[in-house]
Amino acid sequence: MPELAGFILFIRNTMGVNADALADDDPAVSLSWSMSLDWVNRQIACISPVLYSQAVYNLAASFLLNFGPEVAFGPVREKLGINNFTAGVISASSDEST
């Protein structure tokens, strides 16, 4: 089952964020961790604890990337175009009846 210590290792090894950019005790780490535990369906653990752990770590990483400190994640957000506005027009909308 996933643990906060495992998520911190995920941040360091998989995401490649070092401790100078984001401390282990940064509130964003524990907040993204807590949010992902609340959001990921626990029934996945009945099928595979490994898949559940990966789902929790990946969602927590997504929360961290989107809402984490600007110092650590600002350049990545800019590079990936996260939070960029893209204008568009809805060409059609309908409600199909049966």
MARVEXMI-792781 format. One record per atom (N, C-alpha, C, O): chain; residue in one letter; atom name; z, y, x. Coordinates in nm, 2 decimals. Example, Ala and Ser with C-alpha at 12.3 -4.5 7.8 and 13.67 -1.06 7.14 Angstrom:
<recs>
- kette;rest;atom;up;north;east
- A;a;N;0.78;-0.57;1.32
- A;a;CA;0.78;-0.45;1.23
- A;a;C;0.78;-0.33;1.32
- A;a;O;0.85;-0.33;1.42
- A;s;N;0.71;-0.22;1.28
- A;s;CA;0.71;-0.11;1.37
- A;s;C;0.79;0.00;1.29
- A;s;O;0.80;0.11;1.34
</recs>
This chain:
<recs>
- kette;rest;atom;up;north;east
- A;m;N;0.00;-0.12;0.08
- A;m;CA;0.00;0.00;0.00
- A;m;C;0.00;0.12;0.09
- A;m;O;0.05;0.12;0.20
- A;p;N;-0.06;0.23;0.04
- A;p;CA;-0.07;0.35;0.12
- A;p;C;0.07;0.42;0.15
- A;p;O;0.16;0.42;0.06
- A;e;N;0.08;0.48;0.26
- A;e;CA;0.20;0.56;0.30
- A;e;C;0.16;0.69;0.36
- A;e;O;0.04;0.71;0.40
- A;l;N;0.25;0.79;0.35
- A;l;CA;0.22;0.92;0.41
- A;l;C;0.19;0.91;0.56
- A;l;O;0.10;0.98;0.60
- A;a;N;0.26;0.83;0.63
- A;a;CA;0.23;0.81;0.77
- A;a;C;0.09;0.76;0.79
- A;a;O;0.02;0.80;0.89
- A;g;N;0.04;0.67;0.71
- A;g;CA;-0.09;0.62;0.72
- A;g;C;-0.19;0.73;0.69
- A;g;O;-0.30;0.73;0.75
- A;f;N;-0.16;0.81;0.59
- A;f;CA;-0.25;0.93;0.56
- A;f;C;-0.26;1.02;0.68
- A;f;O;-0.37;1.07;0.71
- A;i;N;-0.15;1.05;0.74
- A;i;CA;-0.15;1.14;0.86
- A;i;C;-0.24;1.07;0.97
- A;i;O;-0.32;1.15;1.04
- A;l;N;-0.23;0.94;0.99
- A;l;CA;-0.32;0.88;1.09
- A;l;C;-0.47;0.89;1.04
- A;l;O;-0.56;0.90;1.12
- A;f;N;-0.49;0.88;0.91
- A;f;CA;-0.63;0.90;0.86
- A;f;C;-0.68;1.04;0.89
- A;f;O;-0.80;1.05;0.92
- A;i;N;-0.59;1.14;0.87
- A;i;CA;-0.63;1.27;0.91
- A;i;C;-0.67;1.29;1.05
- A;i;O;-0.77;1.35;1.09
- A;r;N;-0.59;1.23;1.14
- A;r;CA;-0.61;1.24;1.28
- A;r;C;-0.74;1.16;1.33
- A;r;O;-0.82;1.21;1.40
- A;n;N;-0.74;1.03;1.28
- A;n;CA;-0.85;0.94;1.34
- A;n;C;-0.98;0.95;1.26
- A;n;O;-1.08;0.96;1.32
- A;t;N;-0.97;0.94;1.13
- A;t;CA;-1.10;0.94;1.05
- A;t;C;-1.15;1.08;1.03
- A;t;O;-1.27;1.10;1.04
- A;m;N;-1.07;1.17;0.99
- A;m;CA;-1.11;1.31;0.97
- A;m;C;-1.13;1.39;1.09
- A;m;O;-1.21;1.49;1.10
- A;g;N;-1.06;1.35;1.20
- A;g;CA;-1.08;1.42;1.33
- A;g;C;-1.01;1.55;1.34
- A;g;O;-1.05;1.64;1.42
- A;v;N;-0.90;1.57;1.26
- A;v;CA;-0.83;1.70;1.26
- A;v;C;-0.71;1.67;1.36
- A;v;O;-0.63;1.58;1.33
- A;n;N;-0.70;1.76;1.46
- A;n;CA;-0.58;1.74;1.55
- A;n;C;-0.46;1.81;1.51
- A;n;O;-0.46;1.89;1.41
- A;a;N;-0.35;1.78;1.57
- A;a;CA;-0.22;1.84;1.53
- A;a;C;-0.21;1.99;1.56
- A;a;O;-0.13;2.05;1.49
- A;d;N;-0.29;2.04;1.65
- A;d;CA;-0.29;2.19;1.67
- A;d;C;-0.35;2.26;1.55
- A;d;O;-0.30;2.37;1.52
- A;a;N;-0.44;2.20;1.48
- A;a;CA;-0.51;2.27;1.37
- A;a;C;-0.43;2.25;1.24
- A;a;O;-0.43;2.33;1.15
- A;l;N;-0.36;2.13;1.23
- A;l;CA;-0.29;2.10;1.11
- A;l;C;-0.17;2.01;1.15
- A;l;O;-0.18;1.90;1.19
- A;a;N;-0.05;2.07;1.13
- A;a;CA;0.07;2.00;1.17
- A;a;C;0.10;1.89;1.07
- A;a;O;0.06;1.89;0.95
- A;d;N;0.17;1.79;1.12
- A;d;CA;0.21;1.67;1.03
- A;d;C;0.29;1.72;0.91
- A;d;O;0.28;1.66;0.80
- A;d;N;0.38;1.82;0.93
- A;d;CA;0.47;1.86;0.82
- A;d;C;0.41;1.98;0.74
- A;d;O;0.48;2.05;0.67
- A;d;N;0.28;2.01;0.75
- A;d;CA;0.22;2.11;0.68
- A;d;C;0.23;2.08;0.53
- A;d;O;0.21;1.97;0.49
- A;p;N;0.27;2.18;0.44
- A;p;CA;0.28;2.15;0.30
- A;p;C;0.15;2.10;0.24
- A;p;O;0.15;2.03;0.14
- A;a;N;0.03;2.14;0.29
- A;a;CA;-0.09;2.09;0.23
- A;a;C;-0.11;1.94;0.25
- A;a;O;-0.17;1.88;0.16
- A;v;N;-0.06;1.89;0.35
- A;v;CA;-0.06;1.74;0.37
- A;v;C;0.01;1.67;0.26
- A;v;O;-0.04;1.58;0.20
- A;s;N;0.14;1.71;0.25
- A;s;CA;0.22;1.64;0.15
- A;s;C;0.17;1.67;0.00
- A;s;O;0.18;1.58;-0.08
- A;l;N;0.12;1.79;-0.02
- A;l;CA;0.07;1.82;-0.16
- A;l;C;-0.05;1.73;-0.19
- A;l;O;-0.06;1.68;-0.30
- A;s;N;-0.15;1.73;-0.10
- A;s;CA;-0.27;1.65;-0.12
- A;s;C;-0.24;1.50;-0.13
- A;s;O;-0.30;1.43;-0.21
- A;w;N;-0.14;1.46;-0.06
- A;w;CA;-0.10;1.32;-0.06
- A;w;C;-0.04;1.29;-0.20
- A;w;O;-0.07;1.19;-0.26
- A;s;N;0.06;1.37;-0.25
- A;s;CA;0.12;1.35;-0.37
- A;s;C;0.02;1.36;-0.49
- A;s;O;0.03;1.28;-0.58
- A;m;N;-0.07;1.45;-0.48
- A;m;CA;-0.17;1.46;-0.59
- A;m;C;-0.26;1.34;-0.60
- A;m;O;-0.29;1.29;-0.70
- A;s;N;-0.30;1.29;-0.48
- A;s;CA;-0.39;1.17;-0.48
- A;s;C;-0.31;1.05;-0.53
- A;s;O;-0.37;0.96;-0.60
- A;l;N;-0.18;1.03;-0.50
- A;l;CA;-0.11;0.92;-0.56
- A;l;C;-0.10;0.93;-0.71
- A;l;O;-0.10;0.83;-0.78
- A;d;N;-0.09;1.05;-0.76
- A;d;CA;-0.09;1.07;-0.91
- A;d;C;-0.22;1.05;-0.98
- A;d;O;-0.22;1.00;-1.09
- A;w;N;-0.33;1.07;-0.91
- A;w;CA;-0.46;1.07;-0.97
- A;w;C;-0.53;0.93;-0.96
- A;w;O;-0.60;0.89;-1.05
- A;v;N;-0.51;0.86;-0.85
- A;v;CA;-0.58;0.73;-0.83
- A;v;C;-0.52;0.63;-0.92
- A;v;O;-0.40;0.61;-0.93
- A;n;N;-0.60;0.56;-0.99
- A;n;CA;-0.56;0.45;-1.08
- A;n;C;-0.49;0.34;-1.01
- A;n;O;-0.55;0.28;-0.92
- A;r;N;-0.37;0.31;-1.05
- A;r;CA;-0.29;0.21;-0.98
- A;r;C;-0.34;0.07;-1.01
- A;r;O;-0.30;-0.03;-0.94
- A;q;N;-0.42;0.05;-1.11
- A;q;CA;-0.48;-0.08;-1.14
- A;q;C;-0.57;-0.13;-1.03
- A;q;O;-0.60;-0.25;-1.02
- A;i;N;-0.62;-0.04;-0.95
- A;i;CA;-0.71;-0.08;-0.84
- A;i;C;-0.63;-0.17;-0.74
- A;i;O;-0.69;-0.26;-0.68
- A;a;N;-0.50;-0.14;-0.73
- A;a;CA;-0.42;-0.22;-0.64
- A;a;C;-0.41;-0.36;-0.68
- A;a;O;-0.38;-0.45;-0.60
- A;c;N;-0.42;-0.39;-0.81
- A;c;CA;-0.42;-0.53;-0.86
- A;c;C;-0.54;-0.61;-0.81
- A;c;O;-0.53;-0.73;-0.79
- A;i;N;-0.65;-0.54;-0.80
- A;i;CA;-0.77;-0.60;-0.75
- A;i;C;-0.77;-0.61;-0.60
- A;i;O;-0.80;-0.72;-0.54
- A;s;N;-0.74;-0.50;-0.53
- A;s;CA;-0.74;-0.50;-0.39
- A;s;C;-0.65;-0.39;-0.34
- A;s;O;-0.68;-0.27;-0.36
- A;p;N;-0.54;-0.42;-0.27
- A;p;CA;-0.46;-0.31;-0.21
- A;p;C;-0.53;-0.23;-0.11
- A;p;O;-0.50;-0.11;-0.09
- A;v;N;-0.62;-0.29;-0.04
- A;v;CA;-0.70;-0.22;0.06
- A;v;C;-0.79;-0.11;-0.01
- A;v;O;-0.80;0.00;0.04
- A;l;N;-0.86;-0.15;-0.12
- A;l;CA;-0.94;-0.05;-0.19
- A;l;C;-0.85;0.06;-0.25
- A;l;O;-0.89;0.18;-0.24
- A;y;N;-0.73;0.03;-0.30
- A;y;CA;-0.64;0.13;-0.35
- A;y;C;-0.60;0.22;-0.24
- A;y;O;-0.60;0.35;-0.26
- A;s;N;-0.57;0.17;-0.12
- A;s;CA;-0.53;0.26;-0.01
- A;s;C;-0.64;0.35;0.03
- A;s;O;-0.62;0.47;0.05
- A;q;N;-0.76;0.30;0.04
- A;q;CA;-0.88;0.38;0.08
- A;q;C;-0.90;0.49;-0.03
- A;q;O;-0.94;0.60;0.00
- A;a;N;-0.89;0.45;-0.16
- A;a;CA;-0.91;0.55;-0.26
- A;a;C;-0.81;0.66;-0.25
- A;a;O;-0.84;0.78;-0.27
- A;v;N;-0.68;0.63;-0.23
- A;v;CA;-0.58;0.73;-0.21
- A;v;C;-0.61;0.82;-0.09
- A;v;O;-0.60;0.94;-0.10
- A;y;N;-0.64;0.76;0.02
- A;y;CA;-0.66;0.84;0.14
- A;y;C;-0.78;0.92;0.13
- A;y;O;-0.78;1.04;0.17
- A;n;N;-0.89;0.87;0.07
- A;n;CA;-1.01;0.95;0.05
- A;n;C;-0.99;1.07;-0.05
- A;n;O;-1.04;1.18;-0.02
- A;l;N;-0.92;1.04;-0.16
- A;l;CA;-0.90;1.15;-0.25
- A;l;C;-0.81;1.26;-0.19
- A;l;O;-0.83;1.38;-0.21
- A;a;N;-0.71;1.21;-0.12
- A;a;CA;-0.62;1.31;-0.05
- A;a;C;-0.69;1.39;0.05
- A;a;O;-0.67;1.51;0.07
- A;a;N;-0.78;1.33;0.12
- A;a;CA;-0.87;1.40;0.22
- A;a;C;-0.96;1.50;0.15
- A;a;O;-0.98;1.61;0.20
- A;s;N;-1.01;1.46;0.04
- A;s;CA;-1.09;1.56;-0.04
- A;s;C;-1.01;1.68;-0.09
- A;s;O;-1.06;1.79;-0.07
- A;f;N;-0.89;1.65;-0.14
- A;f;CA;-0.80;1.76;-0.17
- A;f;C;-0.77;1.85;-0.05
- A;f;O;-0.77;1.97;-0.06
- A;l;N;-0.74;1.79;0.06
- A;l;CA;-0.71;1.86;0.18
- A;l;C;-0.83;1.95;0.22
- A;l;O;-0.81;2.06;0.26
- A;l;N;-0.95;1.89;0.22
- A;l;CA;-1.07;1.96;0.26
- A;l;C;-1.10;2.08;0.17
- A;l;O;-1.13;2.19;0.22
- A;n;N;-1.08;2.06;0.04
- A;n;CA;-1.11;2.17;-0.05
- A;n;C;-1.00;2.27;-0.06
- A;n;O;-1.03;2.39;-0.08
- A;f;N;-0.87;2.24;-0.05
- A;f;CA;-0.76;2.33;-0.07
- A;f;C;-0.67;2.35;0.05
- A;f;O;-0.57;2.42;0.04
- A;g;N;-0.70;2.29;0.16
- A;g;CA;-0.62;2.30;0.28
- A;g;C;-0.63;2.43;0.35
- A;g;O;-0.71;2.52;0.31
- A;p;N;-0.55;2.45;0.46
- A;p;CA;-0.55;2.58;0.53
- A;p;C;-0.69;2.62;0.58
- A;p;O;-0.76;2.53;0.63
- A;e;N;-0.72;2.75;0.57
- A;e;CA;-0.85;2.80;0.61
- A;e;C;-0.87;2.78;0.76
- A;e;O;-0.98;2.75;0.81
- A;v;N;-0.76;2.79;0.84
- A;v;CA;-0.77;2.77;0.98
- A;v;C;-0.82;2.63;1.02
- A;v;O;-0.91;2.62;1.11
- A;a;N;-0.78;2.53;0.95
- A;a;CA;-0.82;2.39;0.98
- A;a;C;-0.95;2.36;0.92
- A;a;O;-1.03;2.28;0.98
- A;f;N;-0.97;2.40;0.79
- A;f;CA;-1.08;2.35;0.72
- A;f;C;-1.19;2.45;0.68
- A;f;O;-1.29;2.42;0.62
- A;g;N;-1.17;2.58;0.72
- A;g;CA;-1.27;2.68;0.68
- A;g;C;-1.40;2.66;0.74
- A;g;O;-1.50;2.67;0.67
- A;p;N;-1.41;2.63;0.87
- A;p;CA;-1.55;2.60;0.93
- A;p;C;-1.62;2.48;0.86
- A;p;O;-1.74;2.49;0.85
- A;v;N;-1.55;2.38;0.83
- A;v;CA;-1.61;2.26;0.76
- A;v;C;-1.66;2.30;0.62
- A;v;O;-1.77;2.26;0.58
- A;r;N;-1.57;2.38;0.55
- A;r;CA;-1.62;2.42;0.42
- A;r;C;-1.74;2.50;0.42
- A;r;O;-1.83;2.49;0.34
- A;e;N;-1.75;2.59;0.52
- A;e;CA;-1.87;2.68;0.54
- A;e;C;-1.99;2.59;0.58
- A;e;O;-2.10;2.61;0.52
- A;k;N;-1.97;2.50;0.67
- A;k;CA;-2.08;2.41;0.71
- A;k;C;-2.14;2.33;0.59
- A;k;O;-2.26;2.31;0.58
- A;l;N;-2.05;2.27;0.51
- A;l;CA;-2.09;2.19;0.40
- A;l;C;-2.12;2.27;0.27
- A;l;O;-2.18;2.21;0.18
- A;g;N;-2.10;2.40;0.28
- A;g;CA;-2.13;2.48;0.16
- A;g;C;-2.04;2.46;0.04
- A;g;O;-2.08;2.48;-0.07
- A;i;N;-1.92;2.42;0.07
- A;i;CA;-1.82;2.40;-0.03
- A;i;C;-1.78;2.54;-0.08
- A;i;O;-1.75;2.63;-0.01
- A;n;N;-1.76;2.55;-0.21
- A;n;CA;-1.73;2.67;-0.28
- A;n;C;-1.84;2.78;-0.28
- A;n;O;-1.81;2.90;-0.31
- A;n;N;-1.96;2.74;-0.24
- A;n;CA;-2.07;2.83;-0.25
- A;n;C;-2.12;2.84;-0.39
- A;n;O;-2.12;2.74;-0.46
- A;f;N;-2.16;2.96;-0.44
- A;f;CA;-2.21;2.97;-0.57
- A;f;C;-2.36;2.94;-0.57
- A;f;O;-2.43;2.99;-0.48
- A;t;N;-2.40;2.86;-0.67
- A;t;CA;-2.54;2.83;-0.68
- A;t;C;-2.58;2.87;-0.83
- A;t;O;-2.53;2.80;-0.92
- A;a;N;-2.66;2.97;-0.84
- A;a;CA;-2.70;3.01;-0.97
- A;a;C;-2.81;2.91;-1.03
- A;a;O;-2.88;2.86;-0.95
- A;g;N;-2.81;2.90;-1.16
- A;g;CA;-2.90;2.81;-1.22
- A;g;C;-2.91;2.84;-1.37
- A;g;O;-2.82;2.90;-1.43
- A;v;N;-3.01;2.79;-1.43
- A;v;CA;-3.03;2.80;-1.57
- A;v;C;-3.03;2.67;-1.64
- A;v;O;-3.09;2.57;-1.59
- A;i;N;-2.96;2.65;-1.75
- A;i;CA;-2.96;2.53;-1.82
- A;i;C;-3.09;2.52;-1.90
- A;i;O;-3.12;2.61;-1.98
- A;s;N;-3.18;2.42;-1.87
- A;s;CA;-3.31;2.42;-1.93
- A;s;C;-3.30;2.36;-2.07
- A;s;O;-3.38;2.39;-2.16
- A;a;N;-3.21;2.27;-2.10
- A;a;CA;-3.20;2.20;-2.23
- A;a;C;-3.06;2.15;-2.25
- A;a;O;-2.99;2.11;-2.16
- A;s;N;-3.02;2.14;-2.38
- A;s;CA;-2.90;2.08;-2.41
- A;s;C;-2.91;2.03;-2.55
- A;s;O;-2.96;2.10;-2.64
- A;s;N;-2.86;1.91;-2.57
- A;s;CA;-2.88;1.86;-2.71
- A;s;C;-2.77;1.75;-2.73
- A;s;O;-2.70;1.70;-2.64
- A;d;N;-2.75;1.72;-2.86
- A;d;CA;-2.65;1.62;-2.90
- A;d;C;-2.74;1.52;-2.98
- A;d;O;-2.78;1.54;-3.09
- A;e;N;-2.76;1.40;-2.92
- A;e;CA;-2.84;1.30;-2.98
- A;e;C;-2.76;1.23;-3.09
- A;e;O;-2.65;1.18;-3.06
- A;s;N;-2.81;1.22;-3.20
- A;s;CA;-2.74;1.15;-3.31
- A;s;C;-2.80;1.01;-3.32
- A;s;O;-2.91;0.98;-3.29
- A;t;N;-2.72;0.92;-3.37
- A;t;CA;-2.76;0.78;-3.39
- A;t;C;-2.78;0.74;-3.54
- A;t;O;-2.81;0.63;-3.57
</recs>
